Amino acid sequence: MTSMADPLSLPCGAVIPNRLAKGAMTEGLASPQGIPTLELNRLYKVWSEGGAGMLLTGNVMIDREHLERPGNVILDREPDARMMAALSDWAEAGTVAGNHLWMQISHAGRQTQTNVNPAPKAPSAVALALPGGRFGTPTPLTEPEILDLIGRFATAAMAAKTAGFTGVQVHGAHGYLISQFLSPRSNLREDRWGGTLENRARLLLDAVRAVRAAVGPEFPVSVKLNSADFQRGGFDFGESLQVARWLEEAGVDLLEISGGSYEQPAMMDLQGLEARTDQPQVAASTAAREAYFVDFAKAMQAELKAMKLMVTGGFRSRAAIQHALETGAADLVGLARPLCGEPDGCNRLLAGATQLPRYEAQHALLPRWLSWLQSFEIVRAASGFAVQFWYYAQLDHIGRTGKPQLQQSVFSAVRQVDSQQKHWLAARSG
């Protein structure tokens, strides 16, 4: 029977010391030049000492004009001595307890905010269907630009290995660039990068092959992939399963299962998931349980031979984690938001704790008597982003002081993060 304390051996030969991972969360703690800072190092040292067998970084961007948010680390060229020193310090801080630290490599594509780039590049000129003008209409990438990006994934991966990171993850989920290529809703191309699933998956598979060639056969390579976009006519579970098979053939060691995009943020909130998807393979109980994507992972496990699966999303209790491991749905369980408030949560679970806390009280954007307003899509979207800012603020507090500030209100967090992002953007443009 698999327990969360058991080590996990990967196909490349690397061993993760236990079955708990810190899932990727955007930190926003890089300098305006995209260089890791002392605050980022402190955050990862705290998490390293918190007991996870593997830590995944937030988005490290391969194009400074296509950030996921202000404050991302940027690794879009061969790093100079200053960047390599900063990356090495980050890697050292994030592995002090003997755990793995993997760099997540990403490109935001059309999910680049207008305050970073009002005219982003993407597979096709399909804008995000979101109100508020936060995202511009993209321009389709040319073939030379696509080929250049594939090389940038490999360059970033090699820099991570040289700096002391113990693995890399190519981000192919959550509506970022690779996910945009995979989805027939956002990829309307008629060349070899669009149309059939094989063409839509070409960017991901070519990037993975380039990364593997750069880092060699014994270095862990992972991919984060949507189980589905949860949008009609989008990337669905059957396609995800086929892509998973191709990724295994390409030598990927670990596949992390997630789902959704900014337009349908299943990775943040799975309420009503069964009403939003046509996937017959998925049990109706998926949205009601902690482990949002476990049913997808179970179906995927049955098709795979060597590649390991990581599931992240909603886990809070020891019972749910153990169930996912014991039933074989997951080889590795990712914890994300719980570790913003309890950065030593993995140590607590390994020591026998039954539950990690939730922080709904701090998230009360509306008084209870106005909660009916959540039925309006624009209010629900604003509430979701505000809650996200509360978690951003906790990472900032840990990075600066070593501890979260759990009593901070969501309004205070929004003001704090908004001010920091404006200062970051001003310093970047200056």
N, C-alpha and C positions, 0 to 999 in steps of 0.2 A: 504494500500500500504506500503510495507516494505521499510524503508530507512536505510542508512548506520549508522544512529545514534541510531537505535532501539536496545535494548538488545536482546540477544539470550539465551533462556533457553534450556539446554541440558537434555537428558533423565535421567541422574543421579541426576538432581536437581540443578546443578551449573548454574550460569547465567554469560554470557560474556557481558560486559557493552555496546558494540557496535558491528557492523558487519564487522569491519576491523581488520585484523590480520597481524602481521609481519611474513612472511613466513620464513621457516628455511633456513639459509645460513651458510655455514661452516666458522668459525671465525678464527681458527688457533692461538688462544691467550692463550692457556693453557701452563703451565710450561712443561719442558721436562718429568716430572713425571705424566703429565696429570691432574694437579690440576688447578682449575680456578684461575685466576690472578686478580689483581686490574684493569688491562686494560680491561679484559672481563667484570668486574663489571661496569666500566665506560661506556662501549658501551651499556650495557643493561639498565643502568639508563637513558642514553640519549634516547634510544628507548622507555622506559616506559613513559617518559615525552613527547614523540612524538605523543601520542593520540591513538595508536592501542588498541583495546579491549583485544587482546590476542597476546602474543609474543611466537613464537616457537623458541627454541634454534636450533643451528646447531647440527650435529651429536655428540652425547655423546656415546663413543664406549664401548662395553661390552667385548672387547678383545684387550689388548695392542699390540698384534702381528698382528692385522688386523685393522689398522687405515684407515680412509678415506683420511687423509692427515696429515703431521706433524703439531702438534699444537692442535690436538683434545683433548678435555676433555676425560678422561678414567675412567670408573666406572665398573670395571670387577671383583669386589669382594666386600665383606662387607666393607664399608668405615671405615677407622680409624678416630680418633678425628680430625686430621689435615684436612683430606678431608671433613668431615662433616662440620667443621667450614667454609671452603672455599665454599662449596655448599650453606650453609646458607647465607653467605655474597652475593653470586651471586643471590640467590632467593630474598633476601631483596632489592638489587639494582634494579632488574628487575620488581619489583612490587610497586615501590614507588608511582606511580600515581593511584593505585587501580585497575590496569589491571590484567589479568591472565598471568602467565608465565608457559609454558609447556615444559618439557624436551623431546627432540627427542632422542630415544634410537636406536642404530644401530650397525651393524657389516658389514664390507666392503667385506668380502669374497674375490673373485678373483679380485675385484677392489681395492685391496691393492697395492700400488706402490712398486716396487722392492727396493726402498731406505728405505722402512719400513720393508718389508718382501719379499724376492725373491721367497719364496715357500709357498704361502698362501693356506688356506683350502677353499673348496667350495663344492657344491653338487657332482660335477663330474670333471674329469680332462679335462675340456674344457677351453682353454685359450681365452682371449679377442682378437678379430680380429682387433687389432689396431697396427699401425707401431710404431717403436721407442724403443721397448724393455722396456717400462715403467711398464709392468705388467707381472709377471711370470706365468708359467703353474701351475694351482692349483692341490692339492692333495685332493681326495674325503674325506669328513668327515666320521668318523665312527659313529655308532649309539650312543655309550656312549658320544662322543663329541657333538652330536646334542642335546641330553638330557641335557647335562651340559649347553649348550648355552640357552636353554629354561629357566633354572633356573637363569641364569645371567640376562635375561630380567626382570624377576620378582624382583631380588635383586636390580637392578638399579632403577626400578620403586618405590620400597619401600623407597630407599634412597632419591629419589627425593621428595616424599611426606613428609618424615620426615624433610627434609631440608627446606621446605616451598614453593616448587614449587606447582602450583595449578592444574597440570595435566601432563600427559605423552603422547607421541606419539611413537608408534612402527613403524619404518621405513621399509615399505615393497615395496618400489618403487626404481626407478632410477638405477636398475641393481646391488644394494647391495645384501647382502646374501639372505635375504628372497625373494627378487625379482628373484634371481638366481634359487632358489628352485621352484618358480612359473612357470618359463619359460621352455618349453620343449626343447628349444635350448641349454640351459646350464645345465639342469637337465636330465641326461640320466640314472638315477638310476633305478634299478629293484626291490628295496625293498619297504617297506611301506612309503618311503619318495619320491618316484618317480613314473612315469607312468601316472596314472589317475590324473585328476585335484584334486580330493579329497586327494590323496597322496601328490601331489606337494604343496597343501595348508596346509598340516598338521603342518609344522613348524610354519607358521604364526598363525594358529588358536590355536595351543597348547601354543605358546608364549603369545597370547592375553589372553587366559584363566588363565595362570599362573600369568600374570600381574594383572588381575581383582581380582583373589583370594588374591593377596598380598596387594592391595591398598583398597579393599572393594568396596561396591556398589555406594558410593556417591562421588567418586573421578573420575574426567574426564579421560577417556581412549580413545585415538584416534589412527587411523592407516593412514599412507600415502600409497596409492596404485596406481599403474600404471593403467590408463584406457586401455592402450595397450603398448607393447614394440615397435610398429612401425617397426617390422622386420617380414618378411615372416616366418611362422612356429613358431613364438614366442607366448608369452602370449597375447591373443587377447581380444577384448571388451566383447565378449560373456562370456569368462571365468572370466573376471574382474567383470562382473555383478553377476555371481554366487557366487564369493568370497565375494562380497559386501553383498549379502543376508546372507551368513554364518556369516560374521562379525556382522551384526545386531543381529542375533540370539545369538551370543557370548557376547552381551552386550556392544559393542562399541558405544560410544556417538557421535563421529564425524569422518567422513571419508574424508580425503583430496585426491582429484583427481589430479593426475599428469600423467607423461608418459615419456617413453624413458629410455635410459641407456647411459653409456659412448660410446658404439658402435653406438648408434642412439640417440643423446642427444636432444630429443624433448623438454625437460624441459628448454633448453637454447635457442633453435631456431627452430621455427615451419615453416620456409619457405619451401614450397613444401610438407607439410604434406600430402595433399590429394593424392599426387603421390606416397607416400611411404606406404600407408595402404590400406587394402582391406575391411575396415569396412563399410558396406552399411548403417549403422545407422547414420553415421556422415555426416553432411552437408559439401559440398565442400567449403563453406566459412570459415570453422574453422580456417585455417592457416592465412587467410587475416585479421581476427579480432584481437583485443587486447586479448580477453579472449580465450586463446588457447584451453582449455578443456571444455568449456561451453556446447557444443553439447553432449559430453559424459555425463556430469553431468545431463543434462535434461533427457536423456534416463534412467539414473540411478535413478533419483528422482522418476520416475513413478513406480519403483519397490519397493521402500523402504517405511516403515511405520513411524518409530520413529527416526532412526539414522539421524543426520544432515550431510550436505555436505559442505565442504570447497573447493573452486576452487582457485588455484594460478597459475599464469603464464601469463605475458604480460599486465596486467592491468596498465593503466596509467591515464585514464580519468574518471572523475566523471560520465559521461554518460554511459560508459561501465560497471562500477561498479553497478550503479543503475539499468541498464538493467538486469544484472545477478541476482540481488536481487528481482526485481519486477516481473520477469518472473518465479521465483522460481527455477532457475537453480542452485543457490547457496544460502545457508543460511549464509555463512561467506565467505568473499573475502580476499585472501591473497595477500599482496604486498611484494616483496622481493627487487630486485635490485633498484627500485626507492628510497628505504629507505636507501641505501648506500650513495646516494648523497644528499638526503633531509630527514634526520632522523626524522624530524617533519612533514613529508608528510601527515600522517593521520590527524593531527590537522588541516592542511591546507585544506584538503578535507572536513572535518567536518564543517569548517568555510565557505565553499562555493567555494573553488578553483575548477576550471574546469579541470585542467590538471597538472600532475606531469611531470617534465622534463625528456628527454632522454639525453644520453651522447655520441652520436655517434662520435662527433668531437674528443673526447679524445681517441676513439677506433680506430682511423685510423692507422692500422698497415701498410698498403700499400698506397702510393700516388695514386690518382685517375687514373693516366695514367697506373698504373700497376694492377688495380683492376681485370683485366681479369684473373690474376693468381688464384683468388678465385675459379675458375672452377676446379682446381686440388684439390683432396680430402685431400692430405697431407697439402697443404697450408691452406685450409679451417679449418682443425683440429687444426693446429698451431695457426691460428688466433683466433679460439674459446677459446683455453686455455689461450692465451695472454690476451684477453678481461676479462676472468674470473679472472686473476691475478690483473687486474686493480681494480675490485671490492674487491678482498681480501685486496688490499692496502688501499682502503677507510675505510674498517672496522678497519684495523690497526691504521690508523690516528685518527678515532673517539675514539678508545680505549685509545690511548695515549694522545690525545689533546682535545677530545670532539667535534672535527670538521673534516669533510672530506677535502681533497685537490683536488678539482675538476679540476684544471688545470694540474695535473700530467699527463705526457704522458704514454702511454701503455708500452713503452720501459723502462721507469724509474720504473714503477710498477713491471714489470717482474724482473728487477734486484733486487729491494727491497725485494720482496717476496721470490725469489730464495735464496738470501743471508740469510734471516731469517730462512728459512726452513733448510738450510745447518747447520747453527749454532744450531738449535733446535736438529737436528739429531746427531750432534757431541756431544752435551751436554747429550743427551739421552744415547748414547753408552758409554760415559765416566763415 
